[in-house]
Amino acid sequence: MSEEIIGNIHSIETCGTVDGPGLRFVAFLQGCPLRCVYCHNPDTWDVNHNIKTFTADGLMKEIVKYKSFIKNGGITFSGGEPCLQANFVREVFKLAKDEGLHTALDTSGAVINENVKDVLEYTDLVLLDIKSINPEKFKYIASIKIDKTLKFLEYLREKEIKTWIRHVLVPGITDNEKDLEELSSFIEKYDNIERIDILPFHKHGEHKWEALGMTSPIADTQPPSSDSVKKAKIIMKKSGKVVR
Ligand code: SF4
């Protein structure tokens, strides 16, 4: 039996296809220290809001029910910010490794401490969200500085942990050609980065902001055009990485 650490979970997707390779069991954890202007899960911000609780063993019992589907994919912890519940994630990842399952951590990189470093010992792939390589824009988007995300990436390089970069393309904020060129050259230097996902901004989470009595500062922004997404991907390909 693993020690009784309780995880606060927002929701579960049993056969996810977008948060890492293959079919995956994805657990979205409560709690996030960031306040991204384009967040589509603002109901995850408060670690105690609307939660389902699981022990690590309890969640693993759920996960193994889907083992035949996810055996060539794996499990992903997303959020919110899963590193806020690092001890819980570590316990589940340990159990996942015993089951021979691939583990992925979808993170902003904003929390980097000894507990998170322990999680990374059991992590096969990190999906790291770089909101902008431009420090002012990063701060505008996320309400915190870029420093910890860069430190997190440095640690991933040091430990040679496979990493996919995620970048949300928001018209008027992150689709600036100069910033994209800079991000592409920056990424090129990291051998542990395998792939870049360009994620077009969408408005699917708008109703959640409204339900929480909030308005996103970019509520009037529309999703990017397919041309703009294509252009961003062309720039990212200059890094020599796989771009999706
Ligand atoms: S890091 Fe993710 S969950 Fe947290 S505010 Fe940003 S988009 Fe939302």
Boltz pocket constraint, residues with backbone or C-beta under 6 A from the ligand:
constraints:
  - pocket:
      binder: B
      contacts: [[A, 32], [A, 33], [A, 34], [A, 35], [A, 36], [A, 38], [A, 39], [A, 40], [A, 41], [A, 42], [A, 44], [A, 79], [A, 80], [A, 81], [A, 108]]
      max_distance: 6.0
